[in-house]
């Protein structure tokens, strides 16, 4: 199915003034191989695309200020890209990775080298394929530690442990995607959830395939949790233990204690776990949060085990998990996050707003076209789509949007993405769910142009069209502050009074509440083309995405450098 070589070089940057210079950095190389791998899960063998023969792929550990050089050799039969999720990519947009946005795909038999420096970021991020649904198995953790001479803003842990939550299909994931797009309806649900690539003993034939973490009583552990699932928000709990959240999306938080972590697709959380219970064995478990109604989902649980050193207890204790539609618990976790203003990279919320946008996010329909004819499985016999301000993104195929931006090439995209929906309506009134005047959308490649260093404020308004659910909206190349979030229609008069301008949480991915809204603000200080999309892969395939074109600044240090000579061609 795939045969790919993926080589990473980690260049340790100098702490001198010339730290950004690749020539001054020491070079540490790692060879990553993504290739055919047969895995037997749930009593069925499956051939998947995996890195270095494992699922998930290897963990990349770097320090803030390090430079990564990534050589990607694509020996698979598929087009491929690698995205470094959450990395700012300051003046290195050519290395961001989303297909047809910052680069054309790496075609089978070809290679591409990504180069970028990690600046002003610490914590847990991750890397994954960013083309079609290949990220289901092509992904791994990216851990960014403080540079020499700097420490964490929390007690030093005894050990750090990546916890990657994922989804598994007993099928070729690209076949699942193709079937979804062909029939015009929803995707087939996954067969299992996973912790570090292992389903756990809840599933048939997986009793001996569990992730186990051995701990010592009294010790502190830093769990670096990543939700790599394609289409599912996940609850995560550990029986009889509390967790202290210290970072979200590689941005430090004011620490807060919780017994449940809730992560949307693509989100990460750093949590401290103190092994303070009676020595024994305790399940860690993840289960789905499903905000939509009348939808099919995999109502199962993946489990791992926390085992105390010297424990004689044989039967693990199981946590009480939230019910699948526990929106209050999910919202409490998402809205309880505030930024650590004493953290090393806190910059404060920009107060002057240059661009204000009101953007609806949700589902819709496009006409059922041949060859399916009238047999599409979407509502009203049409094909399911998704959109932002009734614009459903259609990616180009002749040239990437970033190349078009750099070379001033016309005909690839337009810059008329609307600042407001074409028709204001009662966005959260279920009576509008199948209103023909509202649900039909169309495909186009409309982007939003921003001046360099402009401050942008966006109200992300969820809609109930076709259906309503939590949409995790991820912004590439930039972080944003979450000023407020709530349910119902956003009310500028009353809800703007709720804005947190003192210590809002900084994120790259905001789960917009089901039937609700979120307000974000960011400074467009990185020239290039930056995708913003829902991190449910099914919704991206349906068009729930747009992109910002950030213009070059006035100085050489604020202008996008030219593309590397080996940039893939379409």
N, C-alpha and C positions, 0 to 999 in steps of 0.2 A: 504493500500500500504506500509506503513511503521509504525513502532511503536518502537521508539528508545528513550532511556534516555541518555542525554549528560550532565554530571556534570562538572563544571569548578571550580577549586579552585585557587584563586589568592593570592599568598603569597608575602606580601610586604617585600622586602629585606632590611636588615639593611644597613645603610650607613657606618658601620665600616668595617674593613678589612675583616671580615668574612661574607660579604654581600652575597657571593655566596652559603653560607651554608643554606640548606633548614631548618635545625633545628632552626636557629636563626630568621627565618622569621615569621611574623604574618600571620595567615591564614584567608582568606576571601573566603567563598564558595558561588557558584551560581549553581543552578540546571537548566540545559537546557534539555528540552524534545523535541525530534524529533519524530513526530508521524503522523498518518493519519490526514489529514486536507482537508476538502472540501471547495474549493474557487469558487465563482461564478464570472467569468470575461468574458467580451465580450459575454454576454448572454448565457454562457454555464458553467455548474458546472464541476469541475475537481478535482479529488483526487490527492494530491501531497504529497511529503515528506517535512515537514517543521519543524522548530525549535520553541518550545514553542508556537505552534499554530499560528505562524506569518511568513510572507514572506516580507522582509528578516528576518533572525534570529536576536537574540539580539546582541547589540553592547557590546563588551568586552573592558573595559577601564582599562589600567594599567599605570605604570610609568616605565621608563627605570631603569633597575636593578631588577625589580620584577620577581618572579618565578611563573610560572603557573603550576598547577597540574590539568590535565584534565582526568576525569573518563568517559569513553564512554561505554555505555551499548547498544548493538545492539539488539533490539527486532523487527527489520524489517525482511521481507523475503529476503532481499538483502544483499550481502557482502557490507561492508562499510569501508571507512577510512576518517580521517579528516586531512587536510593539513593546516598548518599555513603559508600562502603565504607571502614570503618575510622575514620571521624570519630567522636569521642566523643559529640558532640551533647549536651554538658552543659546540662541544663535546656532542651533544644530538641528533644526527642524527636519533636515534630510534623514535623520536617524530615528524619527518618531515611529514610523512603521505602518500606519493604517493604509490599506490598499487604495490606490487611486486618489488619495488625499495628499500624502507627502512623498509618495513614490509609486511607480508601477510595480506590480508583483515581481518577485524573483522567479523567473520561469524555470521549469525543470532543466537540469544540466547547467544552470548558471549560478553565479555567486554575487555577493554584495557585502561590502564592509561598512558597518555602522560605527561612527566615532562620536562620543559625547562625554562631557565632563559633568559630574554630579555636583551641583553648587547650591548651597543653602537648603539642604534637605537631609534629615536623619529619620530613621525608622524603617518601617516595612512597606515595600512596594512589591511589584512582581512583573514578570515578563510573560508574554503569550503571543500566539499567532493572532494576526489581525486580518484575516481573510476567510470569508465564509464561516463555518463553525469549527474550524480546526483547533481553536483554542481549547476545545473540550479535553484534549489530551496533550497539546503542545503548550505547556506552561510550567512555570517554576517561580520560586521566591527570589526577590531582590532585597537583601538586607543592607541598610546603610548605617554604619556606626559612626560615632563622633570621630573627628580627626584627632591626631595625637595632641595631648595636652588638654582635651576637653572631655567631660564626663556626661553621663545621662542626668537629666533633672529629676531623677528618682533613685531610690536605693539600688545599688548594684545587684543584679540577680546572680544566683549561684550558677544558673545555666539558662541558655536561650534556646527555644524550641519552635521551629516553624510548624504551624498546623494549617494545612491546605485542605479546604472543603471543596468537594467536586461532585460531578454527576456522571453517571455511567449509563450507556445504552448498549444493549445486546444487539448492536447493528453498526454498520458503517455510518458514522455521524454525517458524512456528506450526502449519503442516500436519504437520511432522515430530513436534512434540510431541503434537498431537491424535491422530495415528496411534498413537503409543506408548501413550497412555492408553486408546485404544479397543481395542487388541488385547491389552492386559494383559501384554505382553512388554517386551523391551529396545528402546531407540531405534535408529533407523537411524544408522549411523556417519557422521561428517563426510567430506567429499570432499577436504579439504586442511587443513593448518595454515598459519598466516600470521605474518609479522613485519611489524608496522606496516601491516597490511592488504594485504600483498603475499605471495602464495604462494612466489614464487621459481622458479628455473629447474629445479627437480626435477620440476615439473609441466608437463604438456602446455600449450602456448600461453602459458606464463608466463616465458619466457626473459628478456624485457625488462621484467619486472615484479618487480624485486627492490629491497629496501631497501639503500641503499649509504651507508656512513659513511666519509668521508674524514678521515684522521688525519695528524698530523705526528710524525715519529720523535722520541721522547723526551718527548712531551707526555702528560699524564694526563687521562683522560676518566672522567666519572661516568655509568655506564649505569644508568638507572632502569627496571628490568625488571618487567613486570606480566604475570601469566598470566590473560588474559581468556577462555581457552577454556571452553566450557560443561562438558565432561565428561572432560577429559584432563589429567593431570599431565604436565609437559613437562621434559625435559632440555634444557639450553642450553649450547653450547660455542662457543669461537672457536679456530680452528686455530692451534697453536703459541703461544698466549697463556694466561697465568694471569690470574685475576681475584681481587681482594681484596674480600670481602664486608664492608660497613661498616654495613648496616642491613637489617632484615627487617620488613615490615609497619609501616614508619615508626617503628621502634624501633631505636636504635643497638645494634650488636653489638661485642663484642671482635673487632677485625679478624682475618680469617683468609683464607688464600690457597687457592684451589681452581682446578682446570681445568674444573670442571663445576658449573653451578648447577641445582638442581632446585626447581621451584615447583609447588605444588598450585594448583588452580583458586582464583582470588581472591587468592593471595599476591603480595607484591611483594618485590623485593630491590634494594638500592642497592649497586653494585659498582664499584670503581675498576679501570680498565684502563690500563696503561702501554703505549704504543706503542713497544716495545723490541725488535722483531724486524727482520730484514732488510727494507728497503722492498720491498713487493710487494702482492699481493692475497690475502686470507685469508677463507674462508667463516666466517660465524657461522651456526649451525644449531640447530634445535630439533626434537626427536623425542619420541614418546610413551613415558612410563613406564606400563606396564600391569601392575598387581599381581594382578588377578583372573586366574583360569585358565578356559580353554574359553569365551572371549568373543571376539566380533568387534571389531576396532578398525582405525582407519586407519593402516596400517603405512607411513607416508610421512615425508618430511623437508621442512621449510621452510627456505629458505636466504636469507641476505643476505650482503653483502660488506663487509669492512673493507679500504679501499684507502689505502695510504700515499701522501702527496704526493710527486710525482715518480717514482712507480713505473713501471717499464717492463715488468713481468711481466704477461702477459695471462691465464694460466690460474690461477684461485684455488686455494689449497691447502685441502683438505677435512679437518676434524677427524675423529678416530675417535670415534664416538658410542657410548654404552653400549647394550647389547642392551635390547630393550623391557622385559624382566622383571628388570632388574638392581636388585633390592631392596636388596642391600648398599650399592650406591652411593647410592641414594636415602636410605636410613636414615642413612648416614654424614653426608650433607649436613644432613639435618633435625636430627640429634642433636648436631651440632658447633657449634650456635649458643649463645652465652652473652651475657648482657646487659652493656652498658658501664656500670659503676657510677659512672664519672666523667662520664657523659652529663648533659645539662642537665635532664632530667626524671626521672632515676632516683629512685624512692621507697623501694625496699627491699621485701622480701617480707613481707606481714603474717604474724605468727607465731601469733596466736590464731585458731583456726578455729571458726566458729559453726555452719556447716552442712556436713555431709559427705554426698556423694552418690556412688553407684556406678551408672553409666549405661551400659547396653549400647547399641551402635550397629550397625546392620546391616540386612540385607534380611529379608523375610518374605513372606507371602502373605495375600490376602484372597479371599473367595469370588468365583468368576466369576459375575457377575450379568448379567441381560439388559441390552442387546439381544444381547450376544455369546453368551449361553448357554454351552455347553460348549466353545466354540471359542477360549477365551483361550489365549495363547501362553506363559504362565508355567509353571513346573514343576507337575506333578500336575494340569495342566489348569486351574489357578487363575490369579488375577491377581497380578502382582508388586506388592508394597508395600514400605515400609521403615519402621523405627520406632526409638524410643529407649525402653528399658525396656518394650518391647512396646506402646508407645503410638504410633500413627501419626497425626500431626497433620492435622486437618481445619480449614482456615481458615474463619472466619465469613464471612458475606456481607452481613449487615444493618447491621453497625456494626464499626468497627475495634476491636481489643482495647484500644488506648490510650484511645480515647474512652470505652469501657466502664469502664476503670480510673478515668479522671478524673471521670466522672459517676456512678460507683458504680452502673452499669447491670447488672442480672443477666441471665442467660440467654445471654450471649455466650461465656463461657468458665467453666471451673471451676479451682480452685487445688489440685487433688489429684494433680498429676503425682507419680508415685512416686519416692522417693529410691533405691530398689533395684529390680531386676527382679523380677517376680512369682514366678519360679521359678529359683533358682540352678542352673546346670548347667555342664558342661565346655564353655566357650564356644568353644574353638579346636580341638575334636576333630571332625574331618571326618565321623565316624560320625553326628554330630548334624545334619548339613547339611540333610537332608530329613525330620527327625523331626516327624511331624504334630502331636505334643503341644507343640512348641516354635515352629514356624514360622508358625502362624496368628496374625494380629493383627487389630486393629479400629480404626476411625477415631473420633477424639474430639478435643476442644479442651481438653486439660488443661495448665495452666500451673503453675509453681512460684513461690510467693510468698516474698519475701525482705524482711527488715527493712532499713531504710536503714542503710548502712555495715557490714552484716554481711559477714564474710569467708567465702567459699565455696570448698570443695575438692572437685573432681570427679575420680573415676577414670573415664575414658572407655575402655570395654572393647569392642574389636572382636569380632564374632562371625563364625562360618562358616556361619550359616544361609542356605540357598539358594546362597550363594557368599560368598567373602571377598575384600575389596579394601581399599586405603587410602581412608579417609574423611576429607577435609579439613573439620573442624568450625569454623565461623565464628560468633563471638559479636558481636552488634551492641551499640553503645553503651558497651562496656567492653573494656579489654585484660585479659589474664591472663598469669600467669607459668607457664611449662612447667617443672614440677619434675623430671619424669623421663618416659622412654618406653622401651618394650621389646616383646618378642615373647612369645607364649603368654598364659596367664591371669595376671592381676595377683595377686601374692602379698603381702598386707599385711605379713607378717613380714619377708620378705627384701627386697622391692622398695622399701619405705618407707625403707630404709637408703641407697638410691641418690638420695634427694631432694637436689637442689641448692637450698639456701636462701640461698646467698651471692650468686650472680650468674646466676640463670636468665634465659633469654631471655623477653622480653615480646612477645606476639603478639596478633593478633585472629583467627588462623586456624591450627589445629593439624592437620597430617595424621596421623591416628591410624594407626599402622603396620598393614599387612595381617596378620591373625592376631595382633594385639598390643594394646597399651594405651598410654595417655598420662595423666598426672596434671597437672591445672591448678589454679591458685588465683587468686582475684580478690576485690576488695572491691567490694561493690554500693553505690557511692557516687553513683549517678545515678538519680533516681526516674523511673519510666516502665515501659514494656513493651519488653523487648529479646529479639529473636529469636535463637535458636541453631540452626543448621542445617548440614547437609552442603552443601558448595558444588559438588557435582555436581548440575546442574540436574535431571537425570533423577530423582535421589534425592529432591530437594525435592518434585517433582511426585508422588512416591510416598509422601511423608509423613515423611521423615527430618528432623524439626524439632521444636522445642519453644520455649517462651519463658519468661523470668523476669519476674515482676511485682515491681519494686522499689518498696517503699512510700515515701511522702514522709518527709522528715526533720522535725526539730522546729522549724526556723526558716524564715522566708520564703525565704531563699537556698537552701534544700534541698527546696523543694516545686516540683512541676511547674507551670509557668505555664498559664493557660487556652489553649485552642486558638486559632489565628488565625481571624478571621471568614470567610476564604475556604477553610477546610479542606474538601476534597471530600466530598460526600455519596454514600452508596451508593445 
